[in-house]
Amino acid sequence: MSRRRTKGPRRSSGRGMRELSVRVKTARGRKLSSTRWLQRQLNDPYVQRAKAEGYRGRAAYKIMELDDRFHFLKPGGRVVDLGCAPGGWTQVAVERVNARGEKPGRRRGRVIGVDLREVESIAGAELHRLDFMAEGADEKVRDWLGGKADVVMSDMAASATGHRQTDHLRIMALAEAAAELAFDVLEEGGTFVAKVLEGGAQAELQKRLKRGFAKVLNVKPPASRADSAEKYVVALGFRGAPSRAEEPPQDDGGAGRSGSPTEDKRNR
């Protein structure tokens, strides 16, 4: 009489294995695009890692990867995070500049986060409600820091409209405004980092940054989704604000700086 073998769990060395993906059903009243976004979030390893490690968003790993490459967040550094909500970039800056003084024998830095809305407190950071495009914003930032900044960084993105060129112009308007504040508050040798989208207006920002910094690069960190048009401009070695005297007026396509910066949470 033959005996039937009961199959047990299959053992594997792990090579070639993939984590199980989560599929989300489209609920009544939920758009298909929202369902796809939710499914992507549930299956995103950076989202899962952020939850496990206590960061407020997957974007924290973008600034980590940029800093691992360019080393601009140093102990003792003074950092300004523009449009800091929900706070992932601020959390990373606090750790790396030693803003809590947890690294004995290393200089203690300072981190200022600003946003239009209230942001939940982050140990080691000073958070302020501020429209950084308002008159006198640069003076307030310098007052809060007690001097100039070593790093100005921005992960801001305007809420997506679905129209590629409009979205490009809106996010570039934010990046340009962030650059103007950086010109006003950065210390010589400082660094500016900002999110940008590929497109025509990006070239104008590059030209202006190259007049004020020793080195300007466009980088797509590994944590940035492959299907996203976002990149990050990293400007190193601040030399001083360039003059606009010889620059021709530019048409911003209706995406001027008069509006307040808004944030698309789904891009974070």
N, C-alpha and C positions, 0 to 999 in steps of 0.2 A: 504494500500500500504506500503510495507516494504521499509525501507531506508537502503541503503548500507553504512556501516561505512567505512570511509577512515582510513587506518592504518597510525598512526603517528610514529615518531621515538620511538623506544623501549627504555625505561629507565632501567638502571641497577645500582646496588650498586657498580659495578666495580669488584666484586670478580669473578675470573675465566676468566676475559677478557684478551685478548692478543692484543698487538699492531699489526696493519696490516703489513704484510710483503711485501716487494717490490720484484717483480720478474723481472729479466733482460733477455731480449731476446738476443740470440747469434747473434751479428752483423757479417756481411761479413768481413772476415779477422781476426776476433777475435777468439782466441782459447777457447775451452770449459772451460779449467782451469781458464782462465782470466775472463770469464763470471761468473763462480762460485765464484771467489774471489771478484768480484765487487758486486755481490748479497749479499755476506756475509758482506762486508763493509757497504752497504746501510742499512742492517738490524741489525747491531751491535750497541747495546745501548751505549757502551763505545765510539765508533766512534762519535755517535751523541752527547754524553755528552761533548766530547773533543771540538767539534766544538762550542757548546753552551758556554763553559766556557773558550774558548780562548787558549786551549793547542794544541800543534803541532802534537799530535798523541795520540792514545789510551794507549800507553805505559806509559804515565804520571801516570795513575792510578795504574800501577803495583808498581812503586816506592813509591807512596803514601801508598798503602796497606802494603808494606814491612816496611815502616817507622812507620806506625801506630802500627805495631806489635812490632818492635824492637827499635824504638826511637833513631836512630843514626843521624838524621838530626836535630841538635839543634841550637838555636840562638847563633851566634858567631862561629859556626863551619866553618872549611875550607874544601872545597869539590873539588875533581877532577872528572870530568865526561869524561871518555874515549870514543871516537867515538860518540860524543855528538849529531850529526845530527839525526833527524831534530831539536831537542832541548827540547822535552817534559820533560825529566828527569832533564835537567838544569833548566827549568822553575820552577819545583817543589822544587828543591834544593834552588833556590834563595828565594822563599817564606818562606821556613821552617827555613833557617839559618839566616833570616833577612838581606840578602845581600843588600837590598835597604834602610835599616834603617827605615822601616815603622812601626816598633813596638817600641814605646817609652819605655825607661827604660830597653830594652833588648839589649844584645850584638849584634853587627853587624858582620855577617860572610862574607866569600868570596867564590866565586864559579868560578872555572876555567874549561872551556870546551875546549876539543881538538878534532880535526878531520882532516882527510886528505884533506877535501875540505872546501871551504868557507861556513860558516853557518850564516844565517841572524841574526843580532844582537839581544840580549836579555837584557833588562834593568836589571842591577844589576849583570850581569855575564861578565867575561872576556873570550872572545873566541879566540882561536889561531889555526892556521893551523900547524899541527905537526903529523909526523909519530911517535907514542909513542914507537915503537919498534926500532927506530933509536938510534945509539950510542949517549949518552949524553942527551937523552930525560928526564931522571929523574932529571938531574941538571937544565934543563930549567924549569921544572914544579916547583921545589923548589924555583927557582929564582922568578918566577911569583907569587908564593904564599907568598914569603918572609919567608919561613920556611917549616915545614912539614905539611902534610894533616891529617885531622881527619877522612875523608872518601874518599875512592877511589871506584868509581862505573862504571860499564860497562854494557850496553845493546846491545853490538855489536853482529851481526850475519853475517857470511859469506853468500854470495848469494847461494841460494839452488840449488843443482844439481839434486835432485830427487833420489839420491842414499843415503839411510839412513846412512850407515856406513861412507861414505865420508863426508856427511854433519856433522855428529857427530864429526869426527876428526878435521874438519876445525873450527867448533865453539869452540871446546875444546882447539885448538891451540891459538885462540884469548883469551880465558879465562885464559889460563896458562900465556900468555904474559902479560895480564893485572895484574895478581897476582904478577908476577916478578916486575913490576913497583911499585905495591903497597908495596911490601917488601922494596923497596928503598926509598919511599917517605912518608910512614905512620908514624904518631906519635904513641908513645906507648899508647895502649888502643884504637887504631883506628879500623875502620870497613872497610871491603872489601865486595862489592856486585857485582856479575856478573851473566850473563845469561849462562846456560849450557844446554846440551842435554843429556838425559839418554843414558848410554852406558858404555862400558868397560873403556874408557879413563877417565871418570869422577872420578873413584876411585883413580887414581893416583894423580889428583889435590886435592882431599879430604885429602889424606894422607899428602901431603906437607903442605896444609893449617892448618891441625891439629897440625903440629909441630911449626907453627908460631902464632897461635891464641888460645885463651882460649876456644872458642866455635865455632863450624862450623855446620851449618844446611842447608838442602836442602828444599826449600819452593816453592810451586806453588800458587801464589796469585790468588784471585778470578778473576782478570782482565785477567789472562792468559787463552787463549782459551783451552777448555777442550780437543779438538782434537789435541793439540800441545804437542810435547814431551819436550818442554822447561820447565825448572825449574830455580830457582835462588839460587845460593850458597851465604849464608850470613855468613861471618866470623867476629866474634866479639872479642874484647879484644886482640889487636895485642901485641905480646910479643917480636917480633924481627924476622929477617929473618932466616929461618932454613938453616943449612949447607947442601950443596949438596955432601960433601966429601964421605959420606957412601951410596949415592944413586946410583944404577946401571944405566947405560945408557939406554934410552928408545927409542924404534922405534916409530916414530910418523906417520908411514904409509903414508909418503909423504905430511903430512899436517903441515910441520914445520913452523917456525916463520919468514922465510926469506921473505915471501910475505907480501903485505900491507893488512891491514884489510879492508874488504868491507862490505857493509851493505845491507841486504835484506829488502827493505822498506815494503814489503808486510807482514813481520812478526811484524811490529810495529803498 
